[in-house]
Amino acid sequence: MLTRPGSKPGPAWMRDFSEHSADTREQRRMIPFWLFFVLYMAAILVLTHLATAVVFSGERSYSSPAQFAGLPLLSYGATAKGIIAIGGKATGVVAVGGLAIGAVAIGGLALGGISFGGATLALFSFGGLAIGWRAIGGLAVGEAALGGLAIGKYAYAGKGVAYGSVEASGRQKEHLFG
């Protein structure tokens, strides 16, 4: 990672977020984040309701006649494959379902480039258990991790616990122990 002389390593926005969440005087400035978080959770609730309604509806499945790169534009069902896939096991560019695999994956277990869900594995990972290059979640593991329990090269936890090999919650490694 390239850094300017005198600047701190690691993502500055994660460091700032961690510092603001730990400071009780700065919690009013956190209101926009929590508003976004509540809206995000509501959107996930709607999407998962849609996905489970499709999965539990029986043998009902659909693949749109419009195709792009040999895949249907929209597909839903128990096992859906398409550009936009919704179902129990969804595979596509945008995948929503119990097991979602795609460039953008949303679901209980999500794998992809950008993943949202319960357990996620991606480059940019957001979830309860988030594993990725940039991970945000309850338990976040990655090069830059932000969460209640953050483990990584650069770990930020606010009031939680951070274990970082280089930096943890803004403190360099030589100050972490002892």
Buried (B, 14 or more C-beta within 10 A) or exposed (E): EEEEEEEEBBBEEBBEBBBBBBEEEEEEEBEEEEEEEEEEEEEBEEBBEBBBEBBEEEEEBBBBEEEEEEBBBBBBBBBBBBBBBBBBBBBBBBBBBBBBBBBBBBBBBBBBBBBBBBBBBBBBBBBBBBBBEBBBBBBBBBBBBBBBBBBBBBBBBBEBBBBBEBBBBBEEEEEBEE
